[in-house]
Structures are given as C-alpha cells and as structure tokens.
Amino acid sequence: MTGRPKSQRSKRFLEGRAPKIAENVKNAMIMKGGNTSETITNALKDLPPTLTRPSLLCFQEFFSKKTDCSLFVFGSHNKKRPNNLIFGRLFDFHVLDMMELGIEKYTGLMDFKNSKCPEGTKPMLVFAGDAFDVDHELRRLKSLFIDFFRGMAVPAVRLAGLEHILHITALEDKIYLRSYRSLLKKSGCRTPRIELEEIGPAFDFVVRRTHMASEDLYKTAHRQPKVLKAGKKKNISHDVFGTKFGRLHMQKQDLGKLQTRKMKGLRKRRGPVPAEGEETEAKAPKTESADPDPDPTQS
C-alpha cells in the first residue's frame, strides 16, 4: 500500500502513475536472459523497429514497476527450447498473459540491402489467416501484437506517412512476420501506383507454451471509463471499417399519387382511343341564328 507523499516531487510522481482517462503510451521492456544465442541477440535489436527509443527499455532484470512498462519481451536460448522469445503484457504490474514463440528462421535488418523506414513510423498491421479469428490462443496473440507494434496514438496520418507495413500470417501452426515498405510510383493518373519492398526483419515463429489470463481478468483489463464510452445513438450503426449507417422511418406512401416529371409523351389523351383502321369524323360546331323570331312567311 502506498502511503501519503512526503514532498511535491513524490506527489507528482504518484499522480503520473495513477489511473487516467487517457493512459500513457505503453512502454516495452526488452530483456535478455543469461544464456542467449547470436540469433536472439540480433532479434531483440531488430524486433521492435516501429517503436521510438524512449518507449524501449533494455534490462537484464525485471523492473516493471520502476520503469512503468506494460509490455515485455524476454529472449533466451537452451538445448530444450532454442532461440526462444516470450512476449507478454502486464495489468496493474502483474502478468496478464504470455506467449512463448520459438524462432525457426530469422533474417535480420542488415541482410536487406535497401533503405528503411524512419524510426518511429506508425505501421499498418495486416493479419492474414482464419486462425487469428478462430483459435483462442491466436486471438490473444493478435491482441498482444497490436499492443506491441501499434506505436503512439496520433490524431491523423498523412498519406506519405503510410509507408510501413507489418504482415503477420498464421498458417499450419506457424506464425510468419514480414516487414514491408510501400513505394508510391507514378501511374499516369491522380492515384499513385503502390509497390511493396521487403525491408526486414523476417521471422518464422512456432508457438510453444502459453499463459493466458482468465476471462474475468481479461475483461477487467479491457474495461473503459464511462467518459470514453460513446453513447449509443438510435438507428445508427457502424460496420467493421467504421462507416456510419443511418436508418430513417417513413410513413407508407401511395405511389399512385406520386408527383413525377411531366413529359409530353406521357400525357393522357382526351376521349376514347379509336381502334386501328377506324376514322373519326369531324363534327362541325352548331351555330344558332341571331334573330330569335324569324318570319314564317319566308321559305
């Protein structure tokens, strides 16, 4: 239990660690075990290319509470589990879930002889494979990768800034992570032509051991304040891409009385329509005499 602060500095420190409506950027702690291989050492350096350096802290020991880190990666190597990486995240300074991944194939950044994205570029995450939606453990791994690679929250991103793509594929009990850079080429029209260039690193993972939080603890960790919850509006819905749809309720209309555009060809003809082959006789209008009492002697 934390006591009362004894100075203004400690008070500000505790206020910074207190729960907030808008939480701080999630820091990641990179830890290297006592026994590692060259593959693990290079992988820990190349693994988080999307995060800025202030969000990465490398330690030999566990200092979660001191450094305020909610994400961690631990690298180790032994005969039973070679080239081992453990991804995990914390809730209230306690382990929420962990995923142990083994590196079967690794290609580092230095092996790709091309230009890289600037440090701290916000990536576009692409998850391919039905297993990320069907398998319970891979759904948690997808959520963990989103937390780890998403970077800082920004209000807007310009089109030229969407140049880093992380493609993660789940296929046949393996996880393939690839990193690409999008190139905007001339296409002869207003919309540019997009080409992808692999920039590394490239990982082939296999899932080993897992430690998942219970459903109750997982729901508690994802609970949002009421202030951030958007009020549900009647007759308004959104699809998976964030497009807003509205529903209007109207009274039933009589289409027979619907006013349409008047056209000469659609005007109704007066009188009965003559049958084909019949001719209509023109009737002369009747004229009346102007003299109301004509002379009967005139013949």
C-alpha positions in Angstrom: 0.0 0.0 0.0 1.3 3.4 -1.0 1.5 6.0 1.8 1.0 9.7 1.6 3.7 11.6 -0.4 6.2 13.5 1.7 7.1 16.0 -1.0 5.7 17.7 -4.1 8.0 15.7 -6.3 6.8 12.3 -4.9 3.2 13.6 -5.2 3.7 14.4 -8.9 5.3 11.0 -9.4 2.3 9.2 -7.8 -0.1 11.3 -9.8 1.7 10.3 -13.0 1.3 6.6 -12.1 -2.4 6.9 -11.1 -5.1 5.6 -13.4 -6.1 8.1 -16.1 -8.9 8.5 -18.6 -6.3 8.7 -21.4 -3.5 6.4 -20.5 0.2 7.0 -21.3 2.0 5.4 -24.2 2.7 1.7 -23.5 6.4 1.2 -22.9 8.1 -2.1 -23.9 10.8 -3.6 -21.8 13.4 -5.8 -23.7 15.1 -8.4 -21.5 18.0 -10.7 -22.4 18.5 -13.9 -20.5 21.7 -15.1 -19.0 22.1 -17.7 -21.8 21.3 -16.5 -25.3 22.4 -17.1 -28.9 23.5 -14.7 -31.6 20.1 -15.1 -33.2 18.3 -14.0 -30.1 20.7 -11.1 -29.6 20.2 -9.8 -33.1 16.4 -10.5 -33.0 16.0 -8.4 -29.8 17.7 -5.5 -31.6 15.6 -5.8 -34.8 12.3 -6.9 -33.4 10.6 -3.6 -32.5 11.5 -1.3 -35.4 8.2 0.6 -35.1 8.6 1.9 -31.6 10.5 5.0 -30.7 13.6 4.7 -28.5 12.0 6.3 -25.4 9.4 3.5 -25.5 12.1 0.8 -25.4 14.0 -0.1 -22.3 16.6 -2.9 -22.3 17.3 -4.6 -19.0 18.9 -7.7 -17.7 16.4 -7.9 -14.8 12.7 -7.2 -14.2 12.0 -3.5 -13.4 8.3 -3.2 -14.4 7.1 -1.1 -11.5 10.1 1.2 -11.6 10.0 1.9 -15.3 6.2 1.8 -15.8 6.4 -0.8 -18.6 3.3 -2.7 -19.5 4.9 -4.8 -22.3 7.9 -7.0 -22.2 9.9 -9.4 -24.4 12.3 -12.0 -22.9 14.9 -13.7 -25.0 16.7 -16.9 -24.1 18.3 -20.0 -25.6 18.9 -23.5 -24.3 19.0 -27.1 -25.6 15.4 -27.9 -24.9 13.9 -24.6 -26.2 16.4 -23.0 -28.6 16.0 -19.4 -29.8 13.1 -18.6 -27.5 11.2 -15.3 -27.3 8.5 -14.7 -24.7 6.0 -11.9 -25.4 3.9 -10.6 -22.5 2.0 -7.8 -21.1 1.1 -6.6 -17.6 -2.0 -5.3 -15.9 -1.7 -3.4 -12.6 2.0 -4.5 -12.6 1.0 -8.2 -12.7 1.4 -10.6 -15.6 -1.8 -10.7 -17.7 -0.7 -13.1 -20.5 2.4 -14.5 -22.1 3.2 -16.3 -25.4 6.3 -18.3 -25.9 7.5 -18.3 -29.5 10.4 -20.2 -31.0 12.4 -18.7 -33.9 12.8 -21.3 -36.7 14.1 -18.9 -39.3 15.3 -15.4 -38.9 16.6 -12.8 -41.4 17.9 -9.6 -39.9 17.7 -6.0 -40.9 21.3 -5.9 -42.1 20.6 -8.7 -44.6 18.2 -6.5 -46.6 20.3 -4.0 -48.6 17.8 -1.3 -49.1 16.5 1.9 -47.5 14.4 1.5 -44.3 11.5 3.4 -42.8 12.3 6.3 -40.4 12.4 5.3 -36.8 9.1 5.6 -35.0 7.0 5.3 -38.2 3.5 4.2 -37.3 2.9 0.8 -39.1 -0.1 -0.7 -40.8 -0.8 -4.1 -39.3 -2.2 -6.8 -41.6 -3.2 -10.2 -40.0 -3.8 -13.0 -42.5 -5.3 -16.4 -41.7 -8.6 -17.6 -40.2 -6.8 -18.9 -37.2 -6.5 -15.4 -35.8 -10.3 -15.3 -35.5 -11.0 -18.9 -34.7 -8.2 -20.1 -32.3 -8.5 -18.7 -28.8 -4.7 -18.5 -28.2 -4.0 -16.9 -31.6 -6.7 -14.3 -30.9 -4.8 -13.3 -27.7 -1.5 -13.3 -29.7 -3.1 -11.0 -32.3 -4.2 -8.6 -29.5 -0.7 -8.8 -28.0 1.0 -8.0 -31.3 -1.4 -5.0 -31.8 -0.4 -3.6 -28.4 3.3 -4.2 -29.1 3.6 -2.8 -32.6 0.9 -0.1 -32.8 3.2 2.7 -31.5 1.9 6.1 -30.3 -1.7 7.2 -30.8 -1.9 10.0 -33.3 -5.0 12.0 -34.4 -4.1 11.8 -38.1 -1.6 10.3 -40.5 -0.7 11.8 -43.9 -0.7 9.6 -47.0 3.1 9.7 -47.4 3.5 8.5 -43.8 1.7 5.2 -44.5 4.8 3.5 -45.7 5.5 0.8 -43.2 3.5 -2.5 -43.3 3.8 -5.4 -40.9 2.2 -8.5 -42.4 1.6 -11.4 -39.9 0.3 -14.7 -41.2 -0.9 -17.8 -39.3 -0.6 -20.9 -41.4 -0.2 -24.6 -40.3 0.7 -23.9 -36.7 3.3 -21.3 -37.6 3.5 -17.5 -37.5 5.2 -15.6 -40.3 6.1 -12.0 -39.6 7.3 -9.9 -42.6 8.0 -6.1 -42.8 7.5 -4.1 -46.0 7.9 -0.6 -47.2 5.2 0.9 -49.5 6.6 2.8 -52.5 4.4 5.3 -54.3 5.1 5.2 -58.0 3.7 7.2 -60.9 0.7 5.7 -62.5 -0.3 8.3 -65.1 -3.3 9.3 -63.1 -4.1 11.1 -59.8 -3.9 7.9 -57.7 -0.3 6.6 -57.4 0.7 3.0 -58.0 1.8 1.2 -54.9 4.6 -1.4 -54.8 5.8 -3.3 -51.7 9.5 -3.8 -50.9 10.6 -6.1 -48.1 12.9 -4.3 -45.7 13.1 -6.8 -42.8 13.3 -8.3 -40.3 11.6 -11.6 -41.2 10.6 -14.2 -38.6 9.2 -17.7 -38.8 7.7 -18.5 -35.4 6.3 -21.6 -33.9 4.0 -21.3 -30.8 5.3 -23.2 -27.8 3.9 -22.5 -24.3 1.2 -20.0 -23.4 0.0 -18.4 -20.2 -3.5 -16.9 -20.7 -5.4 -14.7 -18.2 -8.9 -15.8 -17.1 -11.9 -14.3 -18.9 -12.8 -12.2 -15.9 -9.4 -10.7 -15.5 -9.2 -10.1 -19.3 -12.5 -8.3 -19.2 -11.3 -6.2 -16.2 -8.1 -5.2 -18.1 -10.2 -4.0 -21.1 -12.7 -2.1 -19.1 -13.1 1.5 -20.2 -14.3 4.5 -18.2 -17.8 5.7 -18.8 -16.4 9.0 -20.1 -14.7 7.3 -23.1 -17.7 5.1 -24.0 -19.6 6.6 -26.8 -23.4 6.9 -26.2 -25.5 4.6 -28.2 -27.5 6.6 -30.8 -30.8 5.2 -32.0 -31.0 3.9 -35.6 -27.2 4.5 -36.2 -24.8 1.6 -36.7 -21.2 1.1 -37.9 -19.6 -1.6 -39.9 -16.1 -3.2 -39.3 -14.5 -0.4 -41.3 -16.0 2.4 -39.2 -18.5 3.5 -41.9 -21.6 5.1 -40.3 -25.1 3.9 -41.4 -28.4 5.6 -40.5 -31.9 4.3 -40.7 -34.9 6.5 -41.5 -38.5 5.6 -40.7 -41.2 7.0 -43.0 -44.9 6.5 -43.5 -46.2 4.3 -46.3 -46.5 6.3 -49.5 -49.2 6.0 -52.1 -47.2 5.7 -55.4 -50.3 6.4 -57.4 -50.3 10.0 -56.1 -46.6 10.4 -56.5 -45.8 13.6 -58.5 -43.4 12.7 -61.3 -41.8 14.8 -64.0 -44.3 15.9 -66.7 -43.5 14.8 -70.2 -45.4 15.3 -73.4 -45.2 11.7 -74.4 -46.8 10.6 -71.1 -49.8 12.9 -71.2 -53.2 11.3 -71.3 -55.3 11.8 -74.5 -58.8 13.1 -74.1 -61.7 10.9 -75.2 -61.7 7.3 -76.2 -58.8 6.0 -78.2 -60.0 4.9 -81.8 -59.5 1.4 -82.8 -57.0 0.6 -85.5 -58.4 1.2 -89.1 -61.3 3.4 -87.9 -61.5 7.0 -88.9 -63.1 9.7 -86.8 -65.5 12.2 -88.4 -65.0 15.8 -87.6 -68.3 17.3 -86.4 -69.0 20.9 -87.3 -70.0 23.1 -84.5 -73.6 24.1 -84.2 -74.5 27.7 -85.0 -77.6 29.5 -83.7 -79.4 32.3 -85.5 -79.0 35.7 -84.2 -82.8 36.5 -84.9 -84.8 35.0 -82.1 -88.2 35.2 -84.0 -87.7 34.5 -87.8 -90.5 35.4 -90.3 -92.7 32.3 -91.0 -93.6 33.6 -94.5 -90.1 33.2 -95.7 -89.4 29.8 -97.2 
